[in-house]
Amino acid sequence: MIRQSMLVAIIPLLLLVLCLLITSSSAQLKKDFYKNTCPNVESLVRSAVQKKLQQTFVTAPGTLRLFFHDCFVRGCDASVFLSANGKAEKDNPDDISLAGDGFDTVIKAKAAVDSNPNCKNKVSCADILALATRDVVNLSGGPFYSVELGRRDGRTSTIASVENHLPHPDFSLDKLNSMFSSHGLSQTDMIALSGAHTIGFAHCSKFSNRIYSFPNSKKIDPTMNQNYALQLRQSCPSNVDPRIAINMDPNSPNKFDNMYYKNLQNGMGLFTSDQILFSDTRSRSAVNTFATNNTAFFEAFVNAITKLGRVNVKTGNQGEIRVDCSRVN
């Protein structure tokens, strides 16, 4: 009886310790982390991002996707930038389609930061990516939000570490929820982050099965708007160049807004993993809320991407501040 009561008392303590361990790194992040070392870091990054965005809009979806892929593999530590003789994260098939403009955005932003003598080699690549992500969202019409800073750059990047750590276009709601919850993200967070597809683009091969080889007489996924499917067939003929990519939001592809959710209501989600958010009744209400209330979407997105930015971060001596984002010091 005594042993049982001791066990009952110990379990809450163990859970508390576990929670403290999980949150200890993110607790060290703070919005004014560079106030004494590089107080104008945000303006330096934003200026560089603006210039890059004026050159090509791919800057926005490319940078945003880069942040997501980095955080879901080994945490938000810029490990996706590292090169390792063809055996790094970015060489994995799931990462090989990451837009070069996303990488270039961070490289240019880092150069801008390092051009200031007070800031040189004092701001991590991971933090620059987090700031650049906020800026491309905001400059594309999305919300402005404060970014927590203080991440260190990781020293490891392997091609194998990407396996089973990124969502695929054919994921069900259960698979999506399972993957996101493993990073402390809720179903609402997942649906809000999926809204980033409003400025996304995708290669035809990622959804061709929905418009050419679905197992029915029309060969088209019945959850997809049939007119939209026929439009997609024109943009992505069966023998299409594999390098061709199309906008995931056909209505306002260059604006960060809630159109993605309105498209889902009309059967115009490009991926199976997009349309399932509306097809599955467990997630439909959130889609409907975001479709009718842009403010609600923006608030949920800011909350979700802030939580994403805390995933398995390295702080203090757990990492480094890379001189060159593509290699360890």
ZAMARGU-4260 file (C-alpha; in steps of 0.2 Angstrom, whole numbers, plus 5000, padded with zeros to 4 digits):
<rodrens>
0) 5000/5000/5000 | 5014/5012/5004 | 5023/5007/4988 | 5008/5011/4978 | 5005/5028/4986
5) 5024/5032/4983 | 5021/5028/4965 | 5006/5039/4964 | 5016/5053/4971 | 5031/5050/4960
10) 5022/5049/4943 | 5017/5068/4943 | 5035/5073/4947 | 5041/5062/4932 | 5029/5070/4921
15) 5034/5088/4927 | 5052/5084/4924 | 5048/5078/4906 | 5039/5093/4902 | 5053/5104/4909
20) 5065/5095/4898 | 5055/5097/4883 | 5052/5116/4885 | 5069/5120/4892 | 5077/5124/4875
25) 5062/5134/4869 | 5061/5144/4885 | 5078/5150/4881 | 5072/5158/4865 | 5067/5177/4867
30) 5061/5190/4855 | 5075/5202/4860 | 5089/5190/4860 | 5100/5201/4850 | 5096/5217/4858
35) 5114/5219/4864 | 5124/5210/4850 | 5115/5215/4834 | 5100/5226/4838 | 5095/5230/4820
40) 5095/5211/4815 | 5077/5212/4810 | 5078/5227/4798 | 5094/5220/4790 | 5085/5203/4786
45) 5069/5211/4781 | 5078/5223/4769 | 5087/5208/4761 | 5071/5198/4760 | 5062/5212/4751
50) 5076/5214/4738 | 5075/5195/4735 | 5056/5195/4734 | 5056/5209/4721 | 5067/5198/4710
55) 5056/5183/4711 | 5040/5178/4721 | 5047/5160/4723 | 5056/5168/4737 | 5041/5167/4748
60) 5035/5149/4746 | 5053/5143/4745 | 5058/5151/4761 | 5042/5146/4770 | 5044/5128/4765
65) 5062/5128/4769 | 5058/5133/4787 | 5045/5119/4789 | 5057/5106/4782 | 5071/5111/4793
70) 5061/5111/4809 | 5053/5094/4806 | 5070/5086/4804 | 5081/5087/4819 | 5072/5103/4824
75) 5074/5121/4819 | 5093/5121/4818 | 5097/5125/4799 | 5103/5108/4797 | 5094/5108/4780
80) 5108/5120/4773 | 5122/5109/4777 | 5131/5099/4763 | 5139/5082/4765 | 5145/5075/4749
85) 5127/5071/4743 | 5122/5063/4759 | 5114/5078/4768 | 5096/5081/4772 | 5094/5092/4757
90) 5099/5077/4746 | 5085/5066/4752 | 5071/5064/4738 | 5059/5073/4750 | 5070/5089/4751
95) 5078/5089/4733 | 5063/5099/4727 | 5066/5113/4739 | 5068/5129/4729 | 5085/5136/4727
100) 5077/5153/4730 | 5073/5149/4748 | 5091/5145/4751 | 5097/5160/4742 | 5086/5171/4753
105) 5094/5166/4769 | 5112/5167/4761 | 5108/5185/4756 | 5100/5189/4772 | 5115/5182/4782
110) 5127/5192/4770 | 5117/5208/4775 | 5118/5204/4793 | 5137/5200/4793 | 5140/5216/4783
115) 5137/5225/4799 | 5153/5224/4809 | 5143/5223/4826 | 5133/5209/4819 | 5146/5198/4810
120) 5145/5180/4815 | 5134/5184/4829 | 5117/5178/4822 | 5113/5160/4818 | 5107/5154/4801
125) 5093/5146/4810 | 5087/5163/4817 | 5090/5171/4800 | 5078/5158/4792 | 5065/5161/4806
130) 5065/5179/4803 | 5065/5178/4784 | 5050/5166/4785 | 5041/5179/4795 | 5045/5192/4782
135) 5040/5183/4767 | 5023/5179/4775 | 5020/5197/4779 | 5027/5204/4763 | 5015/5192/4754
140) 5000/5199/4763 | 5000/5188/4778 | 5002/5193/4797 | 5017/5202/4805 | 5022/5193/4821
145) 5036/5193/4833 | 5049/5180/4831 | 5057/5171/4846 | 5076/5171/4844 | 5091/5162/4851
150) 5093/5146/4841 | 5110/5139/4838 | 5114/5130/4821 | 5116/5111/4822 | 5132/5102/4817
155) 5124/5086/4809 | 5114/5083/4793 | 5111/5066/4786 | 5100/5060/4771 | 5093/5046/4782
160) 5086/5058/4795 | 5073/5064/4783 | 5065/5048/4781 | 5047/5047/4789 | 5049/5065/4796
165) 5040/5075/4783 | 5021/5074/4777 | 5018/5067/4760 | 5004/5072/4748 | 4994/5056/4750
170) 4993/5057/4769 | 4977/5054/4778 | 4971/5065/4792 | 4977/5052/4805 | 4994/5052/4798
175) 4995/5071/4797 | 4989/5072/4815 | 5001/5059/4821 | 5016/5067/4813 | 5012/5085/4819
180) 5008/5079/4836 | 5025/5071/4838 | 5031/5089/4837 | 5019/5096/4850 | 5007/5103/4836
185) 4988/5101/4837 | 4976/5097/4823 | 4972/5115/4823 | 4990/5120/4821 | 4992/5108/4807
190) 4977/5115/4798 | 4983/5132/4800 | 5001/5128/4794 | 4993/5119/4779 | 4986/5136/4774
195) 5004/5141/4769 | 4999/5132/4753 | 4990/5147/4748 | 5007/5153/4741 | 5014/5136/4737
200) 5018/5127/4721 | 5020/5109/4717 | 5027/5098/4704 | 5014/5088/4693 | 5020/5071/4699
205) 5015/5075/4717 | 4996/5074/4712 | 4995/5066/4695 | 4987/5051/4702 | 4972/5061/4707
210) 4969/5067/4689 | 4975/5052/4678 | 4975/5035/4688 | 4962/5036/4701 | 4953/5019/4701
215) 4936/5024/4694 | 4929/5026/4676 | 4934/5044/4675 | 4952/5041/4682 | 4949/5057/4693
220) 4948/5058/4712 | 4929/5061/4716 | 4934/5072/4730 | 4942/5084/4717 | 4931/5097/4708
225) 4930/5089/4691 | 4932/5106/4681 | 4948/5109/4692 | 4954/5092/4687 | 4952/5095/4669
230) 4961/5112/4671 | 4975/5103/4679 | 4976/5090/4665 | 4980/5105/4653 | 4993/5112/4664
235) 5001/5094/4668 | 4999/5083/4652 | 5003/5065/4655 | 5020/5068/4647 | 5024/5084/4656
240) 5042/5090/4659 | 5045/5084/4677 | 5052/5101/4682 | 5036/5109/4678 | 5027/5116/4694
245) 5010/5124/4696 | 5002/5135/4709 | 4993/5126/4724 | 4981/5141/4725 | 4974/5144/4707
250) 4964/5160/4713 | 4977/5171/4723 | 4993/5162/4721 | 5004/5177/4726 | 4994/5183/4741
255) 4995/5175/4758 | 4977/5174/4763 | 4963/5162/4767 | 4959/5157/4749 | 4966/5140/4752
260) 4952/5135/4763 | 4939/5142/4751 | 4947/5131/4738 | 4945/5116/4749 | 4927/5120/4751
265) 4925/5119/4732 | 4935/5103/4730 | 4950/5112/4724 | 4964/5106/4736 | 4978/5100/4725
270) 4985/5086/4736 | 4975/5072/4744 | 4982/5079/4761 | 4975/5096/4757 | 4957/5090/4752
275) 4956/5078/4767 | 4955/5093/4778 | 4938/5097/4772 | 4933/5079/4767 | 4935/5072/4784
280) 4922/5079/4796 | 4934/5079/4811 | 4943/5094/4803 | 4930/5102/4792 | 4924/5114/4805
285) 4941/5122/4806 | 4942/5124/4787 | 4925/5132/4787 | 4931/5144/4801 | 4947/5149/4792
290) 4937/5151/4775 | 4925/5163/4782 | 4937/5172/4794 | 4954/5178/4788 | 4958/5185/4805
295) 4955/5169/4813 | 4966/5160/4801 | 4980/5173/4803 | 4979/5171/4822 | 4980/5152/4822
300) 4994/5153/4809 | 5004/5164/4820 | 5001/5153/4835 | 5006/5138/4825 | 5022/5144/4817
305) 5028/5151/4833 | 5026/5134/4841 | 5034/5126/4825 | 5049/5138/4828 | 5052/5130/4845
310) 5053/5112/4839 | 5069/5104/4846 | 5079/5120/4845 | 5097/5120/4850 | 5103/5134/4862
315) 5119/5139/4871 | 5133/5126/4868 | 5121/5114/4860 | 5125/5121/4843 | 5135/5135/4835
320) 5134/5151/4825 | 5140/5145/4807 | 5151/5157/4798 | 5145/5149/4782 | 5127/5142/4782
325) 5132/5127/4771 | 5145/5120/4782 | 5150/5118/4801 | 5163/5129/4808
</rodrens>
